[in-house]
Amino acid sequence: MNAPFNTTEAIEAAVAALGPGPLTAEGIARHIVPLFSRTLANREVYLANHSLGRPLDATASDVAEAVALWQTRLGEAWDAWSAEMQAYRARLARLLGAPRADCVVPRAGAGQGLRAILNIYDTVPRVVATRGEFDSIDVILRQYARRGRIALTFVEPRKDAMFVAEDLFAAVRGGADLVVVSHVVFDTGQMLPDMPELIRAAQRSGARVLVDIYHTLGVLPVNISALDADFAIGGSYKYLRGGPGAGYLYLHPRHLDGSLSTLDVGWFAKREPFTYQRPDPPQWGPGGDAWLEGTPPVLTSYQARAGQIFTLAIGVERLRQYSLIQQRRLVALLEQRGIKAMGGSSDRGAFVVIRFDVLGAAVRCADALAARGIVADARGYWLRICPDLLTTDDELERASAAIGELVSRMR
């Protein structure tokens, strides 16, 4: 790993001290909490980990390292910066289960990755997506459709706001060149059903598949090679604790032989960018490097470093199992107060949701919780609540009591 002793060693030593086996509240409090002293100095009950993940203390020194290179080495800093960007790609490849690091192409956000894929088509592609895609993905798709760049078909959820596999299969059978779906739906937390078979069905019909794994990577085990998706997009803002701007586009190795190219490229995609030669047509870099853009935002690779190292060290499977325990506890506490919540089952992501019958009620509940020092959020009819391994049982008790009181008043 291209990381300094004080980040890698501190994180790996703390995780090693936990020992093997399931995570425990006692072990976390003793060994993991000290890695987050800065963010935990804020005494609010933070349950928006599905939105913005809490950073490690090491993140500040990692970013400072990148700036210090700039200050002391100026243009020569590019050697170290470039090495860190490659390490960033390699760590993401490990988390994804990708076979090689250049399958991962840095992007500022998931939407940027989607545009790169939409811009591989020279004719108007037929695109199938769901109404459950996150706003940035949804608005890009609708804008492309509005400008006549894609022919867009949306799959609608059923009355319970859940998506059904047969509806997805039917849309694919209707004809598609590209299928865009989220592994975990951002507002309800539903894991899209029968994802492996959907990918196979789409590919058998001649379509490529792009999976949004923003609400998956770092909190649910992912093996993108086994899933065999053509493309995946995501970022580090949530469960990878890497903040905004550290996104990525994954490309299956079968698409790295030069058979696909996108309009979304820049001079870093050239085979030898620092020679400043201009052959016509351009000579692209090997594999995924041919998908790079212009001068990259190097700070984001440093910004994401500690979160990546932490997630790899502790293990996503352990994080998932602890998350399920916390979610089930929260669901049970809410049920004791007469509130139906969904979460904690194998077919759902990392957060618990409560559905309100009136639009705007979930936002009002989130605002009232914030006034009490409890941070959750709302999307449409849904209040979203996401503990992480730093969340204590006392905080879950406090949050469920406050939600119970507020819902009772709103009724």
Order of alpha helices (4+ residues) and beta strands (2+ residues): alpha-alpha-beta-alpha-alpha-beta-alpha-beta-alpha-beta-alpha-beta-alpha-beta-alpha-beta-beta-alpha-alpha-alpha-beta-alpha-beta-beta-beta-alpha
